Amino acid sequence: MTQAEIFILVAALSAEGFAGSWYTGALHRKLDEPLPAAMPVVLALIRSLVMMAGFFAGAAISPFINDNKIIFGLILIFITGLKISMETFRFNPEEKIILVDNFTTLLLWSVAGSFSVFLAGAGAGLGIAVSYAALAVFFLISVLGSYAGLSFGARKGLRPGVRYMVLASGVVIMILSLRMFILLLF
């Protein structure tokens, strides 16, 4: 897997945080609540730590998987993309709106939305060489995406079209992992 493909996967994984921040910013605007200033940094930090934990978990179990650990890792990344896409269809965007009124709510929301990131990190840890630069890029894209999502949500309000961006990110993750799987087999 090349660095460009890893960075595309990282950008696609951060789309969930952008959409959640958009809806949170729109809700705060609608209720005339102040925007949570610490949310983008906390969200990006928690998601980056969860991705690193997934990477270490995948690396820890990789000695127990014989020669097929890269294939299992790519399948896990494909399942992550499928999960993101299916959640976009299954849930209404309005169901994911959360009023962040205190730090505990912010932490719970950050951890609850990080399961896809953990799965992708575990898939990468199963034998795919990932540099720390990819994790730093994930953190930066998540911070910038959360700030942008909050400000766009506060200015533009609820837009149902944001969910299609998350759907597209899930499809991109599935296509890239399927491409790597096919290149690995042939």
N, C-alpha and C positions, 0 to 999 in steps of 0.2 A: 504494500500500500504506500503510495507516494505521499509526500508532505502536503501537496495540494489537495488530494482526496481527504486526508485527515482534517485539514482546515475546513473543507466544505462540509464534512460531517459535523464538525464542531459548531460551525455557523448554523447548520440545520437543527442541531440539538438546542441551541439557544433561542430558537423561535418560540418555544413554549413560554419561556420567561417573558419575552416581548409581549405576547398576546395576553398573558395574565396581568402584566403591568398596565397594558392598555385598558383592560376592563376595570382594573382597580382605580386607575386615574379617572376614568369616566364616572365611576360610582362616587368617588370623592368629590368630583365636580358637581354631580347632581345633588348630593347631600350638603354641599357647601362645607365640606370638611377639608382641613389642610392636607396636602399631599404628604405621605410619609417620606421624609428626606433620606432616612437610612435604608429604605427598602431596596434600592438597586444594589448597593454594596453588600448588604446582608444576603440578598437573594443570590447574587453571583458567588459570594464566598461559600455559602452552604452548598450550592450546586457544584462548585469546583471541588470542594472537599469530598462530596459524595461521589463525584466522578473518580477522584483519586482513590477513594476507598474501594470502589468497584474495580478499578485497575489492579489494586493490590490483591483483592479477593480473587480475581481471575488469574493473576500471576501465582497466587498461592496454590490454586487447584490445578494449574497447568501441568505439574509433574505427574499427576495422577491420571491424566488423559494422555494416551500414547501419541501416536503420530498424527492424530486428527485434531489437534488442539486449535490450529488455525481455522479449520473448517467449522468447528464448534463456535469459535469466536465470531466468525462471519455470520453464522446462523443466528447467534444471539443478537448481533447488531441488526440483522434483518427483522427479527422479532420485535426489536425496539422500534424500528420504523413502522412496522405493522401496528404495534400498540398505539403509537402516536396518531396514526391515520384513523384507526378504529375509534379511538376516544373522541376524535373530532366529529365523527358521525353520530356516536352514541349520546354525547352530551350536548345540550344547548349551551351556547357561550354564556348565557346569562346565569347558568348554574355554577360557573366557575368564578363568579364575581365575589370578591371578599373585601370587606371593609377592614382595613388594617388600622386598628385603633390603639394597639399597644404592641410592645416588643414581643410578647409571647405569641400573639396572633401572627406576627411577621415570621417568627421562627417556625411555628407549626406549618404555615403556608409554604415556606421555603423547603422544609423537609418533605412535606407531603407531595410536592410537585417534582421531586427529584428521583423518583423510581426509574424513570426512563433513562436518566443520566447514569444511574448506577448500573443498569443493564448494559448500556453502551460501554461504560468503563470496564465492566467485567468481560465483555466480548473483546475489547482491545487488549486486556491483560492476558488473554489466552494465547498469546503468541504473536500478536501484531506489535511491531516495534513503534512505540509512540514516544515522542520526545516531550520534554517538559515545556517546550515552546508551545505545543498544542494546548496544553492545560492553561498556560498563561494567555493564549489567544482566546480560549473559551471564557476565561474570567473577564477579559477586556470586552469581548463581544457581549457577554451577559450584562456587564455594568452599563455599557453604552445602550444596549437594547432595552434595558429596564428604564433608564432615564428617558429614552426616546418614547417608550411605550407609555410611561406616566404622563409625559407632556402632551403627546398626541391624543391620549385618552381624555385628558383634561380639556384640550382644545376642541377635539372633534366629536367627543361623546361616544356612545356605543355604536359600533359599526359591525354588523354581522360578517362583513367581508374579511375581517381579521382571522377568522377561523380557517379560511381557505389558505392563508399563508402557512398555518400550522399543518394543514393537510398536505400542502406541497412539500413542506420540510420532511414529513414522514415518508412521502413517496421518494424524495431525493435520497433519504437514508436507505430505503429498500433497494433502490436502483443501484446505488454505489456498492452496497454489500453484495448484491446479486452479481454485479459486474466483477467484483473481486473473486467471488466464488467460482464463476465461470472461468476466469483467467487462471485460477489456481488449479482447476481440474484439467484444463487443456493447455 
